Amino acid sequence: MPTTRDLYLARHGQADPTTTNLTDIGRQQADLLGRRLSRSEPHTLWHGPSPRTTQTAHQALTHLPGLTATPAPEADDHIPHLPTRDELPPRHTEQILAFLSHLSPQDHAPHLAARALERFTGPAQGSHPRREVVITHAYLIAYLIAHALDAPPWRWISIPVAHAALTVIRYRPHAPASVVVLNDTAHLTDPLRWTDLPTWRP
């Protein structure tokens, strides 16, 4: 029987661009994220297989006794959707295409995006509501937000996601998905919020 699923989406903490391991700031962000998640008492925690998502998950787990961190290939860093020119609004087409031109086509993985939708979204099965955490990357979180709002799939491009920010999407039986929380950084101190904002996309 379907029941409510609250999907807690969190981006990894700040990482070194060369090693992809968490920086000192990233470890602080991950620790504070774990403290925030502990208040919600989640039932499940998945994470992408990259070092930065794995390390974020394991740091958060220090505040989540009884949970284990389960790797999920669907939560890896990838481009969920590459739009064509015809999909884009004329006023912003060139700006968006310029951004996309700097991305590697090899990172385009629509099959992973489809599997993420299948695995993480929609009502859960069971008799009790579920709270599930996925620690992943900005592009996938933005894509899941766009999907929850029935927005065109290219809209992931225009949704910023902060390091260790928390987004909650609620999936109820017989109701549209609801974005309950978006980019919540209240658990982070001021110096730890939006630590990559200057490099954000269009």
N, C-alpha and C positions, 0 to 999 in steps of 0.2 A: 504494500500500500504506500503511495507516495506521501512524503511529509516535507516540511520546510527544511531547506538547506540554506544556512548562512555561510557564504563563501568569503573568507578573510584573505584578501590578496595583499601581499607585502613585497615591495622591491627589496633586493639585497642592500646591504650597507655599502658605503663608498669603498671602491676597490682601486688598487694600483693598476693603471692601464697596461703596464708591462707584464706583471706577474699574474694579474687578475685576482690576487689575494686581497683580503680586506686590509685597509689601512687602519691605523689607530682610531681614526674617526669612525670608520666603518664598524669596528668592533664595539665602540661605544653605542653607535646607533643600533646594532643588533641586540645588544644587551638591554637597551631601553625598550626596544620592540618586544622582546620576550616578556619583560615586566608588564607591558601593556596587554599582551595577549593572555597573560595569566589571569587577568580579571574576567576574561570571557570563557575560560575553561573549555578550550576546543577539544574535540574528539579525535581529530586527525591532523597530521602535519605532513605535507608533501613539499619537496623542494626540487629545483632544477639541478642538473648534475655538475654545473660549473663550480669551480672553487669558491667564488664569491657567494653563490646561493647556498652551497653546502655549509660553508663556514658561518653564514648568517643563521641558518637553521639550527646548527649545533650550539651556537651561542644562545639563541633564543630558548633552546630546550633546557638550559640550566634553570629556567624559571617555570618549566612546564613538566613537573614530575609525573611519571607514568606514561608519557608520550614517547614515541620513537619518531625519527625523521626518515621518511620514505622517499628515495629518489624517484623522480617522475620525468622521463625523457620529454614528455609534452611540455614541461615547464622550462625547457632549455631556452637559451637566447637565440631568437630567430626572427625573421621578418614574416609576420603572419599573412600579409596580403600586399601585393605590389599592384597598385591601380594602373589602369591605362589612362591615357589622356582624356578619353571620352567620359570616364567616371568622375572627373574632377570639375569643380566649379570654375568657369572661365576666369573669374577675377583672381583666383589663386593658383591657377594651373602651373604657370612657369615657376613660381616660388616652390611649389611642392615638388615638381619634377627636378628642380635644381637640388633640393634636399635628397631626393631619392637617387640621384646620379652619384652621390658619394657613398652609397651603400653597396655592398658586394652582392651580386645576384646569387652567389653560392649560399648566402644566408637566408634566401627565400625558402620557407618550408611550410607551404600551405597544408601539407599532410599532418604536420605537428599541430598546427592551429586547429584543424578539424578534430584531431584526437583530443586536444585540450577542451574543446567545446563539449565533446562527448563525455569526457571523464569528470570534468569539474562543474559543469553547469546543469541547470534544471533541478527540480525537486529531487530529494534523496528518497531512497527506499527504506521503509521501516515504519515503526509506530511512534518514534520519538524524534523531535527536531534534531538536526545535525549542525554542528559548527566545525567547519573544515578550513584549515589554513593552507595556502599555497605561497611559498616564498620563491619568487621568480624574477623576471626582468621587466623593464618598463614597457617594451613593445607589446608583450603578451597581455599585461595588465590593461593597457590602453585598448587593445583589441577586445578583451572581454567586457570592458565598460561599454564600448561602442555596440557590441552585440546585445548587451543587456538592455540598451536603450533603443534597439531596433534602428540604429543609425547605419548609414552606408559603411561597408567594411573599410574604406579608405580613411575613415575618421580617426583611426588609431594614431594617425600621423600628428593630429592636432591636440592630443590629450597628454599633457605633461604628467610625469609620475616622479615623486621625490624619493630619494634614498630612504629606506626603512619607513616610508609612509604607509598608512593602512587604509585600504578601501574595502568596503563590505557590500556585497551584492546578495540580496535575499531572493531566493527562488521558492515560491509557494505553489502548491497544487492549484490549478484552475485560476491563476492570476498572472499578470505580467511580472517580469523580473523588476526588482526595485534596487536602485543604487542608494543604499542607506547612509553610507559614509564614503566620502571621496577625499583621498589624499590627506588623511588625518595625520598631522605631525605634532599633536599636542603633547605626546609622550617624549618628544625630543626637546632638548634645550636649544635656545636661539642659535648658537654657533653650529648646531648639528642639523639645522633645517635647510632644505634646498641647497645642498652642498655642490650641485652641478648645474645650477640654474643658468650661469653664463654660457654654457655650452648647449643649451636646449635647442630643439629643432624649430621649424617655422611656426 
